[in-house]
């Protein structure tokens, strides 16, 4: 499995961002199952899900304080990485 994401440490908080398809953020069951699936790769770390619309505008879903922080920075400043896991 491959996915795009980032691990960030900011203001004493380490968290992970996972890029998902927009439909995931429109369904609470999908949000929950997706977050659970990725938690095994980032144990003990809050996970924020991120989807972009067709213009590239991001929408974040997760802990409110982290989402608030991310809403004020450009996605280009995030150190994205492609992960490959079995």
HELIX and SHEET records of a PDB file:
HELIX    1   1 UNK A   22  UNK A   26  5                                   5    
HELIX    2   2 UNK A   28  UNK A   39  1                                  12    
HELIX    3   3 UNK A   64  UNK A   70  1                                   7    
HELIX    4   4 UNK A   75  UNK A   77  5                                   3    
SHEET    1   A 5 UNK A  58  UNK A  61  0                                        
SHEET    2   A 5 UNK A  46  UNK A  52 -1                                        
SHEET    3   A 5 UNK A  13  UNK A  19  1                                        
SHEET    4   A 5 UNK A   2  UNK A  10 -1                                        
SHEET    5   A 5 UNK A  81  UNK A  84 -1                                        
END                                                                             
